[in-house]
Amino acid sequence: MELLVEKDAMWAEMLLQVLKDHDIPSAAMPVYGAGLTLKSGMMERLKVYVPARNLPQAQSLLQELFPED
């Protein structure tokens, strides 16, 4: 699996759904962990991973969703 992007959880969940809709397998891992985000009040961030063979298509979808990044 290759790292696609790190995003706030809300945006990462939206991206995961779009990847699923395009039949691109994906996985997400928390950056900080629940304990730290609860203690500090930080927003949870997720790292989104996709298989290397799907990376170009996933990057294209990412650019469509978040052109400012």
C-alpha positions, 0 to 999 in steps of 0.5 A: 500500500502506498500513502495517498494523502493525510487529511482531517478525518472528515475529508479523509472519510469522504475521500475513502467513500469516493475511492470505494465508489471507483472500486479502488481499495483503500485503508486509513490509519489515524495519525495521532491516536484517539487518546491524544486527540481527546486530551489535546482537542486536536481534530483527528487526522487520517493517512489514506493508503491505496495499492500502488497499482491504483495510485495514479487513478487515486491521485487523479480523484484526489486532485478533483476533490481537493484542487487546492492541495 
